[in-house]
Amino acid sequence: MSDQNYTVLARKYRPMAFEEMVGQNAVVQTLQNGIRSGRIAQAYLFSGMRGVGKTTAARILAKALNCEKGPTPTPCGVCEFCMAIQDDKLVDVMEIDGASNNGIDNIRDLRELVQYKAMQSRYRVIIIDEVHQVSRPAFNALLKTLEEPPEKTIFIFATTELQKVPLTIVSRCQYYEFKRVSQKEIKAHLAFVAGKEGLTLSENGYGLIARASEGSIRDSLTLLDQAVAFCGKTIDDKDLALILGTINRDLLFEFSSAVIAGEPGLIFPLVEKVIDSGYDLRAFHKRLIEHFRDLLIVRTMDRPHEILTVGEADLAAFRAEAKKTGEEDLLRYLQALQNGEPAMKFSAQPQIAFETLLVKLCHFRKLIDLKDVLSGWEETAPAAGPGQIRTAASTAPPAGTFGTKRLYPATEPAPVPGLPRAASAGTPAAKPGVYETASPAGRSSVREEAPAGPRSIPAGNAGKEAALRHSTVKLFQDKYKARVVSVENARPPRPKDGE
């Protein structure tokens, strides 16, 4: 026979004192110090995600202000006022739902009510939950009362969407932000509750619930309650994964192994496997991002278990997978997966978008860094002389070659406009290793220097060498869209009249 008086775990283990709150140490300490020193504000605003203790903190604050021993930062929880507030039976402490009491008429009734002093307790406390749903006219009607409330009247607002609360309201309140509870703190709290209830879970099971709760204490207890209803007192990891809809970690490792190994042919059957398993592709894509993030953490950190909430067996699997590639590759995969989120979100065919992205990832390790491409040029770079300014092109190998491979046949090239032919009688000899290129009208010419090699260049081959050099530089410019010159004189001569 079922127990008609059963209380769900989220309510049964709801904190009754500040010390019992999980993951909100800064807020708790500030509130307790304010009560201890008598610095009690006329209005408080609590914001944060769902299930992190905003309304719970408001109730505890109301008990702390009205406890028979108080105001005290540690309410007893057993006196008449503490028990009445805990059971929501004290008329001087009102908890209002902002979603259903959001009109200006509701606020006018509230203003009339707070004009009178508390009838039973020390303070009249008005708690408005989800205050962001109150209408703008209702907020405006509350401004004056909120700025100068009657004596011993306290307003406490709670919201999950602070950006929707008018700044005129925020500026009249003491603002406290409730942070997302860490997975470690959730796991510790779940272990405490499981011990009280006589439940058996593995370390990985606690981690699964903590990850699925996404930082919400209330959600974690609700999921634990659901797992107990399905499995009983002993909760198996496989059953827990089935209840939570958690994506199989072995499937994630199959994807990461295919990507790291550069096997695009494995991607398509794996995506079909995801669809056949009933997973949503967008949710799987999000989980795959987290998986590569975990691999990057394991690859870069000496003590990854301080961040990751996984068991020793799973941590060993992560280490083995992360050793297959380097940090830079993992970072590249992670960035590409993140950049692919908009395509997955808005695509009419998310399967094709997902497959395309993963195939692209498989080819990442085949890419060559630009520094490796330029390494052949740097090895044969001549030293820059005094007064010369050089850029990347001045480090090129001998004309017609790239590293150890020849790019052009050793044939006589066509004359290049702007390049002088070999020096002849009656013509001033060109400076060895330096040639001049044509410049637009009205500008000085740019003097470029051919690479100095270990061999000497005969005078008859000067034009040929200069032409090859010019062609190589042009190829580099066209490929990398960069201006590559070597200027002998940083201050070119002024053009003569008529030029």
N, C-alpha and C positions, 0 to 999 in steps of 0.2 A: 504494500500500500504506500502510495506516495505521501511525502510530508507536505501538507498544505501550508505550513509555516516556514518553508524553505526560503532562505535569503541568499540571493546571488552573491558571489565572491566580491564583486565590485562594491556592493553596499556593506557586506559583512566586514570587510577589511578597510573601510573608509576611515582615514585618519580622524581621531578625535582630539588631538593636541598638535601643537606646532612641531614637536619633536618626532611625531610619526610621519610627517610629510616626507616624500621621497624626491630627491633631486632638485629641491628649491631652497638650498641653504642660504643664499644671499637674501632672498625675500623674507624668509623666516627670521633671520637674525635682525634685519632692519625693522620689521614689525615688532619684534620682542623688545628691541632697544627703545623704540618709540614709546611703547606702553610703559616700560620700566622708568623712563625719564619723564613721563607725563606729556610728551610731545604727540598728541593725538590730533590728526587732521580732521577737517569737517567732511572730506570726501576722499575716497580712494578709487583708483582705476586699475583693475587687474586685467592684463591681456596675455594671450598665449594660445597655443593650439588646443585642441579638444583633449579632455581627460588628463590634464597635468596638475589639477588641484586648485583652480581659481575659486570656484564656488565653495569648495571645502575650506580654503583659507579664509573666505569671508565669514563662514559660520564659526570657525574657531576664533576669529577676531571678535565676533559678536559675543561669544562666550567669555573671552578674556576681558572684555569691557564690563560685562554684567555679572561676572562670577562673585559670589559672596565674599571671596578672599581678595577681590580686586578693586580696581583694575590690576590685573596680574598677567605677566607673559606666560604663565603656566596655569591655565584654568584647571580646577579640580575635576570637573566632569561628573561630579556626583551630587552637587548641591541642587537646590530647586531650580535655579535659573539655568544652570548648565544642562540639566536634564530636559527642561522645557524647550530650550533652543535646539537641543539635539533631536527632539521629537517634533519640532516645528509646531509647538503649542503656545509659545509666548507671544502675546498680542503686540508687544513693543518691538519685536523683531519680525519684519515683513520681508518675505522673499517673493519678488515679482518677476514674471516672465516678460521680458521686453518684446517678444514677438507677438503676444496676444494682448498686451497692454501698451500699445505704441501710439495711441492717439492723444490729441491735445486734451480731450475730456478726461482721460485717465490721469494725466499729469496734473490737471486742475484739482481733481479729487485728492490726489496725493499731496498737493500743496496745502489744501485745507486741513488734511489730517495732521501734517507735521507742525502745524501752528500750536498744537497742544503738547504739553510735556508728557513724558513717559508715565504710564499709569502704574506699572508694577516694578520695572527694573530701573537701573541707573541711567542707561542710555537707550534712546530710540534708534534702532538701526534699520535702514532701508537698503535691501540688497536687490539690485536690478540685474538679472542675468540676460545675456545677449543684448546688451544695451544698444548695440549698433543698429538694431532694427527699429528703434524708436524714431518716429518721424521728425523732420526738421522743425515744424511748428511746435511740436511737443518739447523738443530740446530747447527752443527759444523760450518757451514758457517756464522752463526749469532753471534758466540761467541765474536769475536774481536770487531764488531760493537757495541755489547751490553755492553762490558766492557768500551769502550772509544767512546761513541756516539758523533756525531757532536753537537755543541753548541745549546742549547734550543731545543733538541729533546728528547722526552720522550716515552718510551715503556711501555705499560700496557698489561700484559698477564692475561687471565682468563681461568680457567680449573676446571673441575669436578673430575679429576683423577690426583692428584698431584704426585702420585708414578710413573707415566709414564713420567714425566718431568725430563730430566737429571739434576743431581746435579750441573753440571757446569753452567747450566742456573739458577737454584735456587740460587746459591751462588752469582750471579751477580745482584740479585733483592732484593728489600724490599718485604718481604713476609707477606701477610695478610690472615688470615683464617676467612672465613665467616661461622658463626655457623648456625645450624638448628634453625629456629625460633620457639619459644615455642607456645604451643596451646593457652595460655592466650593472648599472643600478637596477634596471628592470629585472635582470636575471637574479640578482641578489634578493629582490623583493619576491619574485616568484618562488624561489627556493624557500624563503621564510613561510609563505602561504602554503606551499606544498607540504612542508614539515608539519604545520599546524593541522592540515587536513588529512595527513597520512597518505599523500600521493607519491608515486614513484615515476620520476622522469630522468632521462639521461642529460648529460651536459649539453649535448647537441640539441635535445628537445627544448631546453630552456632558451638556447640561442635562436631556434626557429620561431618561438613565440615572441621573443624580444624583437627580432627583426620584423616580424609581421605586424607588431603593434605600432611601429614607426614612432616611438618616443612617447606613447600614451600609456600611462599606468592603468587607467580604466580599461582601455582596449586589451591590454595584456591579461588582465584578470578575467575579462569576458571571454577571451579565447581559451584560457585555461579552463573555465567553466564549461565551455563547449566541448573541449577535449575529454573532460571527465564524463560528460554525458554520453560520449561516443565510445570511449575505451574503458571507463571504470577507473578504479584506483591506480592501475598500472597502465601508463601511457607509452605506447611504442612509437619510435621515430617514424616508421612508415605510415602508421595510422595518423599520426600528427601531421605529416606532410600532406596526406590525403585530405584531412579536414581543412587545413589552412590553404589548400590550393597552391602549395609551395612547388616551385619548379624543381624538378629532379636535378641535383647537383652533378650527377654523372653525365647528364645530357649537356650541361654547360661545359664540362670538361671535354666532351666530344667536339664541341664547336671550337673551343680555344685550341685544341690539338690540331684540328684541320687548318685553322688560320695560321698558326705558328709554323706548321709543316709546309704551308703553301700548297695545299691540295684543294683547288676549287671544285674538283669533281665530287668531293664529299659534301659540299654545301647543300646541293639541291635535295638529296635524300634526307639530310638532317633537318632541313626546313619542313619537308613533308612529315617527318617524324614528330616535329613540334605541333603541327596542325592536327595530326591524327591523335595526339595525346590530349587535345582539347584546350591547349594553351592559346591565349590571345597573343598575336605576334607583337603587338605594341608593348604588352606587359613583359613578354620574353625579351624583347630588345632592351628594355629598361634593366631587367635582371642581368642580361649579358654585360651591360656596362658596369654594373656592380661587380660582376665576376672578374672582369679585367682589372678593375680597380683593386680588388683583393690580390690578384696576381702581382700587380705593381707594388703593393705594400710589402708582400712577402719577398719580392726581389730586391727591394731597396732598404728594408729595415732589418736590424739585427734581432729585434724582439717583436715580431708582428703580432704575437698573441696578446699584446697589450691593447691592440686596437680591434683585431678581428675576434668575433664571438663564435669561434669554431672549436671543435674538439681536436685532440691530438692527431687522430687518424686523418681528418680532413686537412689539418695544417700540413701534415706530411705530403698529402696529395698536391696541395698548392705549391709546396717547395719543389717537388719533382717537376711539376708543369712549368714553374717559373724559370727553372734552370735551362729550359730548352731555348731560351731567347734572352736578349739583353734588355736593359732598362729603356733604352731609346726606342726599341721596337714596340715594347709594351705601351709606352707613352704615345707612340704614333697610332697604335690600334685604338687606344682609349679616346684620343682626340677625334679620330675618324668616326667612331661609334657615336660620340656626342654630337658631332656635326651632322650626323644622319638622322637625328631625332625629328627635326621639322619635316623631312621627307616622309618618315614613317607616320607622323601625326596627321598630315594633310593629304597623303597620297590616296587616290581612289583604289589603288591596288597595292596594299602594303606588302604583300608577299613578294612581288617583283622588286619593290624598293629594298626590301630586306635582303633578298638574294643578291641583288646587284652590289649592295654595300659589302656583304661578306666576301664575295668574289674579289672585289677590289682589295680588301684586306689581305687576301691570300697572295696577292702579287706585290705587296709592300716590300718584302725582303729581297726582291729582284731589283729594286731601285738602286742606283749608284749615286753616292753623294757628290756634289759639285767639287768638293775638295779632292776627291779621288780623280775626277776628270782632269783637274788642273795640275795634278801632281807631276805629270810628265813635263809640263811647262816650267814648273818651279825648279826642277832638277837641273835644267840647262840655262837658268836665268843668269845673264851677265851682270856684273856689278855696275851700279850707276856711278858715273863720273861726277866730279864737282860741278855744281851749277845745273845739274840735270834733275828733272822731275819725272819719275816713271810711274806707270800704272801696270795693271795686270798683263797687258799685252807685251810689255817690255821684257817679260820673263818667258817669252815663247822660245821653243826649240828652233833649230835651223830651219830655214824656209823649206816648205814642202813636206815637213814631217810633223807628227803628233806623237810625242813620247818616242817609241822605237819603230812606229809604223809610218810609212810614207803616205801622205794624203794626195800628192799630185805626181804625175810622171815627170821625170827629169827631162822635159822638152823645153824648147825655147818658147816662152809665153808671148802673147801679143803685147805690143807697146801699151803702156798704161798712161793715160793723160796726166800731165803734171809731173812725171818722173823723168829726170835727165838721162840722156844716153851716155855712153862711155865718153870720157874726156878725150878731146882731140886737139890737134895743134891750133894755136891761136885762141883756144877756149880755156878759161881758168879751170884747173883740175878740181874736181869735187873733193871735199874733205872725206878722207877714208872713213867708211862706216856710217856716213851721214847723208841723207838725201832729203829733198824738199818736196812737199806735196802742194798741189794747187789749192788756193783758198778763194772764197767768194770775193767779189770785187769790193774794195774798200776795207779789207781786213788783211792783216799780216799773214804771211805763210807760216805753216807749222812745220818745224824741222823734226823729222823722225830719224831715229838711229837704228840701223840694222843690227841684229845680234852679233856680238863679238864671239867668234868661234875659235877653236884652237888652230884652225888652218887659215892661211892667208888667201885672200880673194884676188885673182888676177885682175888687172885693170880692164881687160876686155870683157870680163864677166860681171862687171859692176851693175850694168843695167839689168842683166838677167837676175842677179841676186836680189836687187831692189824690187823688181816686179814680183818675184815669188813672195818676198816678205810682205809686200803690199796686199797680195791676194790672200795670204794667211790671216792678216789683220782684218781684212774685210769679212772673211768667213767668220771669224770670232765675233765681230761686231754684229753681223746679221743674225748669228745664232743666239747671242746673249743680250742683244739690244742695248749694248753699252758703248760709250765713246771711249776708245782705247788709243791713246797717243803717248808719245814720249817727247817731251819738250826739252830741248837743250838749253834754251834761254827763256826764263820765266817772263821776261819783259821783251816781247818781240819788237823789232825796229819799226818805226813809223813809216807808213807807205809814202812813196814819193808823189809829187804832184802829177796828176794825170793817170795814176794807177787806180 
